[in-house]
Amino acid sequence: MGKRLGALLVLLGLLLLLRHSALGMELRNLLEPYRYEIKEYFWGITFIAAGLYMITERALRKAVLTLYIIYLLLYLVV
């Protein structure tokens, strides 16, 4: 649990740095056409990811968790 929390905190810190950099502005401009979909479908994707996490085997859980963390980062960036 500690390693996951540490990795999440590192990702959040990198995200905060990215938001205030020139590269972050480029990324936000690149994702601008998808902003509505990323924001609008948050709870649906969250419930799907939680359900998949609960019913999948251990190997697939890591994949579901990784994809969901990528989605959360996109949600926070846009």
Secondary structure, DSSP 8 states (H G I E B T S, - for coil): -HHHHHHHHHHHHHHHHHHTSHHHHHHHHHHGGGHHHHHHTHHHHHHHHHHHHHHS-HHHHHHHHHHHHHHHHHHHH-
